[in-house]
Amino acid sequence: MAAEEGSWDQTIQEWLIDEGYCCAGALAYLESGEMYAAAPVEGEAGWGLVYKEDHEEEIMQDDMSTKKVTINEQSAFLEAAQCKRPPNGLWIGGEKYTITQTTDETLGDQDVKVVFANRPKKGLYIIPTTTQVVLAMYDEEKGSSQNAGNCKKTALAFAEYLIGAGY
């Protein structure tokens, strides 16, 4: 799949971004959580929205003190895709999201887990397929059509397409 990365960026663009229901999207390997394709494609803008290299953040501890912690977004994303709660939270593109819901959906004849996480005016869906993980993000400030319902519907359709294609 690595040789096809550019075409996967375009596929994400067509399925998630072009309709206006998502502001960003990505595909990652289910095994490692490593993202290999992102959109919006233009200027590689998608990468800035979906991924940030390891970074330090102040994390609130149980005793209400804060502690500087190195955030590895790939490992947190993989844990979320496995329906686990990352110990330092789910960070995508340098922003912290709160996992608020995990549901079961049926796509064709396959059951999938759907993880929903949000932050003020933004949200995202994580949907593991057979071998991939779909990430779809929305930002309410980028248009009235960007909301949780439209983003979920679009992400599920893309995940169903991937499953049907053997991914």
N, C-alpha and C positions, 0 to 999 in steps of 0.2 A: 504494500500500500504506500510505502514511503515515496516511491517514484511518482505516484499520482497526486502528491500533496497539493499542487497548484489546482488541479481539477476538483479536488475535494473542497478547497476554499470557495471555488465558484459554485459547487453544489450547495454548500451551506448558504451562500449568498442568495441563490434562487429559492431554496426552501424556506429559509427563516427570515431573511432581511427584506427582499424585494417587495413582499406584500405589505410591509410597514408594521407588522405586528411584533417584531423583535428588533432591538437595537444592536444586538451582537449574538454570535453563536460560535460554537466550536465542536470539534470531534476529538475524542481521546481514545486511547487504547484501554479496554476494560481491564486488562491484566496489570497495567502499571499506572494508569491515570495520566499518562503523558499526552498532552495535547499536541496534535500534528497538523491541524487545519483550523482556520478561523476566518470569520467575516464580521463586518464589512471588509471586502477585498481591497477597495481603493485605498492606496497608501498604507496598506496593511493595518488599517485602523482597528480591525477586530482584535489583533494581538494585544494592543494597549488596553482594551476593555476586558479581555478574558484572562490575562496572565501577567503576573509581575514576578520577577526573580525573587529569591529569598530576601526577606526584609524584616527589620526589627519593629515590633509594636509593643506598646504598654498594654498588658493584659490584666484585667481585674482578677484578683485572687479571692478565695472564699472568705478571707478575713477583711475584705474590702481594700486591701493594699494593692498596689500595682507592681508588676514585675515585667522587666523587658524580656521579650521572648522572640526568637527567630521564627518567622512564619515561613513554612514551605507549602505554597499553595497546591502543588501537585499532590502531595500526600494527603492534605485535607480534602481535596476534591475527590480523590480515590476513596477515602473513608466515607464521604457523603454518598458517593455512588454505590457503596456497599451498605447503605442505610445505617451507618454508624454516625455518631456525633463527634467531629474532630475536637480534641481536648482544648485547643485554643481558638475554636470557632472556624467557620467556613469563610475563607478569604479568596475572593476572585478579583483579579485586576487591581489589587491593593485595597479593596474595600471589604469590610466585614458584613456578612449576611447571616441572618438567623434562620436556621432550619425550623420551619413551623409545621410542616405536614409531610407525611410519607403515605402514599396510597398505592393500591394495586389497580392496574388497568389491563384490559385485554386488547391486544393488537393482533387482528387476524386470529390465529389459533395459539398465540403465545402470550403468557402473562408477563408483565413488566412492572417493576417498581418505579414510582414517580416521586421524586423528592422536590419539594417546593421550599425555597428560602427567599427571604426578603429583607429589605431595609427601607427607610423612608423614600417613597415614590419610585422604588426600583424593586425588581424581583428576578428570580431565575428558576428554571426547571432543569433537573438533572435526570436523565432517563438512560439507564443501561440497557443495551440491546444484547444480542448474542455475543458479540466480540468488541463492541464499541460503547462509548458513552456520549450521549448528546447533551450539550449545554446550550440552553436558549435563554436569553436575557431580555428584559424589557425595562424601559425608562419612561414613566408617565409624562415627564417633562418634554419628551421628544414627539409627542402627539397623542391625541385622544384614543387612537386605535391601539396604542401600546398599553396593555393591561394584562393582569394575570390570566384571565380567561382566553384572550386571543393568543397569548404566548403559549399557553398550555396546549391549545388546539393545534397550533402550528408545529410545536415540538413533537407532539404525539404523531402527527401525520408524517413528519420526517423520520421518526423512529420506526414507524410502520414500514415506510419505504426501505429503510436500511435492513430491517428484518427480512422483508420480502426479497431483497437482493442477496441475502445470505450473510449479512453482517450483524 
